[in-house]
Amino acid sequence: MIKNKNKKAQSETVGFVFIVVIIVVIGIIFLGIYLRNKNAGVITIDADISNFISSSLSYTTDCYKDRDSDYQTIGDLVKYCYSKTGSITCPDGKDACFIINETYTEMLKTLKPAGTLSYYKMTFTYNDSVNERSFEEISSGNPKLCASKRAGDSFINTGIGNIRVLLEVCLSS
């Protein structure tokens, strides 16, 4: 009779350990899902992206001011795009905002951060001491595939305020 009681106690202990192991495994799975979703919303500031923006603002376009030897940079076109003033001539009569969009769309296709790029969004925002307003945005890709986010920015001084060029990228791996 004592042997039978010990076997029953052993099988109850094995069953209890089995249930505890299942609960621990399920807890680890939920913790992994929670941490992965939590990190997807965190944006890491990336110096390489900021450097890309700063150097791209110096890129010379086909647009010119007053005469065809006075070619404008993307940084100059960003100012024109914001102010919608000034005499600037671009190929095929395209405006400054269109040229910025077209040029950055081509440039961003070649951007290769550490990982697979699934989405990007570039925002142009004017800020002075009174207000802040976004005036241009360029984006492409699927933000739902984002595993990690990186961002960088650069500023253009307009004399009265600043224009912030912000680039956010999502990496799927």
Secondary structure, 3 states (H helix, E strand, C coil): CHHHHHHHHHHHHHHHHHHHHHHHHHHHHHHHHHHHHHHHCCEEECHHHHHHHHHHCCCEEEEECCCCCCEEEHHHHHHHHHHCCCCCECHHHCCHHHHHHHHHHHHHHCCCCCCCEEEEEEEEEEECCCCEEEEEEEEEECHHHCCEEEEEEEEEECCCCEEEEEEEEEECC
